[in-house]
Amino acid sequence: MSKRSISKKRQHKQWYNILAPEQFDRVKLGATPADNPEKLIGRTIETTLGTISGNPNQNHIKLKFRVIEASADSAHTELIKHEISSDYLRSLIRKGASKIDLIMTVLTSDSYQVRIHPLAFTNKGVDHSQEKAVRKQMQSILLSKSSTQTYRELMGDISEGRLSLDIYNETKHIYPLRRVEIQKATLENHPAA
């Protein structure tokens, strides 16, 4: 093989800045090399909300982004997963208290399918009927919020803790809750083309 054909095969790689979506002010998440911007599509990057916001109190919130578009020197992403670290969740569990969870898939107003896993923590143990009532109220809130919000709005509310606070405020009359967290939210499907 000639030197010329070898050099043709080795295309020059360029560094691309990976940017968070607009809801995170297009913060730079990192950089990655590629010889063709199209090869960036589908790559994922994980970070914490604390890293993006500069607030170390949010380091327990893990975010995963996927590259959906690449231009001359940057790659644009979408948020595909929000998750609370297991260490942080363990710190919320108290002896004699209850943990009420729910896993459900919702459809946003712009037809994104999202799987959400909220957790409610109580100060004391709850009986089965109270647990069922809290879970039913959480389900109602998730359906209501998701049907009136776009995917971006819903994930923004999850990442910034507004959805947890809404669930807490609208559910605490059923049984006194200590805290509500969204353990995980994952993008399952985009709208049908």
MOZICOR-V842816 format. One record per residue. RES is the residue in one small letter. SS is DSSP state (~ for helix, > for strand, _ for the rest). OMEGA is omega in degrees with one decimal (NA if undefined). Layout:
BEGIN
RES,SS,OMEGA  RES,SS,OMEGA
END
This chain:
BEGIN
m,_,-179.1  s,_,178.5  k,~,-178.1  r,~,-179.1  s,~,176.6  i,~,-178.8  s,~,176.6  k,~,-179.6  k,~,179.5  r,_,179.6  q,_,-178.8  h,_,177.4  k,_,-179.7  q,>,177.8  w,>,178.8  y,>,174.6  n,>,177.4  i,>,-174.5  l,>,175.4  a,_,177.0  p,_,-176.9  e,~,-179.0  q,~,175.8  f,~,176.5  d,_,178.1  r,_,177.8  v,_,177.6  k,>,-179.3  l,>,-177.2  g,>,178.0  a,>,-179.9  t,>,178.5  p,>,173.7  a,>,177.2  d,_,179.1  n,_,-177.5  p,~,179.8  e,~,-179.8  k,~,178.4  l,~,-176.1  i,_,178.7  g,_,177.8  r,_,-179.9  t,>,177.1  i,>,179.5  e,>,177.4  t,>,176.1  t,>,176.5  l,~,178.5  g,~,178.0  t,~,-178.8  i,~,-174.8  s,~,-176.0  g,_,-179.8  n,_,-177.9  p,~,177.2  n,~,-179.3  q,~,-178.9  n,_,179.1  h,_,179.8  i,>,-179.1  k,>,179.6  l,>,177.8  k,>,-178.9  f,>,176.6  r,>,178.1  v,>,-179.9  i,>,-177.2  e,>,178.5  a,>,177.7  s,_,-173.6  a,_,-177.2  d,_,-179.1  s,>,178.6  a,>,-177.9  h,>,-172.2  t,>,168.9  e,>,178.2  l,>,-179.1  i,>,-179.9  k,>,174.7  h,>,-177.9  e,>,176.6  i,>,-179.1  s,_,-177.9  s,~,177.0  d,~,-179.6  y,~,179.3  l,~,178.1  r,~,-179.0  s,~,-178.4  l,~,-176.4  i,_,-179.7  r,_,178.4  k,_,178.2  g,_,178.4  a,_,179.7  s,_,174.3  k,>,-179.0  i,>,-179.2  d,>,-178.9  l,>,172.6  i,>,178.7  m,>,177.4  t,>,-178.1  v,>,177.8  l,>,-179.8  t,_,-178.4  s,_,177.4  d,_,170.7  s,_,170.2  y,_,179.0  q,>,-175.0  v,>,176.3  r,>,-175.1  i,>,-178.1  h,>,176.7  p,>,176.9  l,>,174.8  a,>,179.5  f,>,-179.4  t,>,176.5  n,_,-178.9  k,_,177.2  g,_,178.6  v,_,175.8  d,_,-173.3  h,~,-177.1  s,~,177.6  q,~,178.0  e,~,179.7  k,~,-179.7  a,~,178.3  v,~,-179.7  r,~,179.9  k,~,178.6  q,~,177.4  m,~,179.9  q,~,179.6  s,~,-179.8  i,~,-179.9  l,~,179.0  l,~,-179.5  s,~,-178.0  k,~,-175.5  s,~,-177.0  s,~,-178.7  t,~,-178.5  q,_,172.5  t,_,178.1  y,~,-178.9  r,~,178.9  e,~,-179.2  l,~,-179.8  m,~,174.9  g,~,178.2  d,~,178.6  i,~,-177.0  s,~,-177.5  e,_,175.2  g,_,-178.9  r,~,179.7  l,~,176.8  s,~,-179.4  l,~,177.6  d,~,178.9  i,~,179.6  y,~,-176.6  n,~,-176.7  e,~,-176.4  t,~,-173.4  k,_,177.6  h,_,178.3  i,_,177.5  y,_,-178.3  p,_,-179.8  l,>,175.9  r,>,-176.2  r,>,173.1  v,>,177.0  e,>,169.5  i,>,-176.6  q,>,-177.0  k,>,171.8  a,>,-174.2  t,>,174.4  l,>,-178.9  e,>,-178.2  n,>,172.5  h,_,176.0  p,_,177.8  a,_,-176.9  a,_,NA
END
